[in-house]
Structure formats: structure tokens, C-alpha cells
């Protein structure tokens, strides 16, 4: 994987996750995920909230996912950690 650009890989995975039908983050939970990770160049400053608050927001969003979606996310993350 070292011969590929990290932003290209991340963008490809993001696009794939968005194209799943239904997407990994359910339609009603997608806005909550977007609040945690605003788009590049957004006005909000990610460091104005502490790291613990960011983790709590992420936990809340993940707890709202259906179990099968959480399982898929876990498998994808495990695959890229190997």
C-alpha cells in the first residue's frame, strides 16, 4: 500500500462507504456523522472541542448504528489495521 497516496485510498474508501445501499451510516444517522467530521475547509475548528468530547460524540453516533452496520465497520477497520 506504500506505493499509493493515502488521500486517494481514504477518498476511495469514503466513496465506497457512501455508495453502499443502504450506506454504512444509516440515512437518518448520516447528519450526525457529518457533524463529527465536517468537510475540509469548514468553518468549525476541530480542536475547539476536546479529544474526549470528540470521542464521546463518536461513541454516541456508533451506538445508534444497527448491529450489522457496526459489524461491517469493524471488519473494514480490522482489515486496514493488518
ABEGO torsion letter per residue (X at the ends): XAABBAAAAAAAAAAAAAABOBBABBAAAAAAAAAABBBBGBABBAAABBAAAAAAAAAAAAAABBAAAAAAAAAAAAAAAX
